[in-house]
């Protein structure tokens, strides 16, 4: 059977994203190797999420559309956080906030449609999924607006902003693969208690790194050791 080129690109990009994301998480933050691997992760994640959202739109699969758009937005803004000079903010933050609010509206609307449907689902997913994604998008959008109002971020807030957005993107990719594609795994591994382990590992990183950065107390200059 001939495979849709976009689906193939989505699969390849997802595999690269998972491998590079795991490596980037293990490397010392700020090191040249982390930056190089992080660049690969960013490109792969953007390709994976964009193709996933595009294919899902025509499926249709609203939850996958929301997940793809939210992942694309989080990874792009997380990457741009360290590309934009500290304590500066402009049109990018406003556009990013508008995009995130649009994703939130689409997610909440889809959740409401699922709530009133005869099956309690929309495209096979319950309202809670849409509301969780919508809440994350609205939260991130409010942070973009706050960043714009304050005139940008710097220091540990800037690093934490970068980390949580990139790690949340990795969480989306990890959960989509290990929990959303369970049928691809050999029968002995096709158990939720096994396939959920990588997801919980990323959740732990998502909580640990931003909290560590924000609570770190400067002693001798520079940034906290995050290797």
Order of alpha helices (4+ residues) and beta strands (2+ residues): alpha-alpha-alpha-alpha-beta-beta-alpha-alpha-alpha
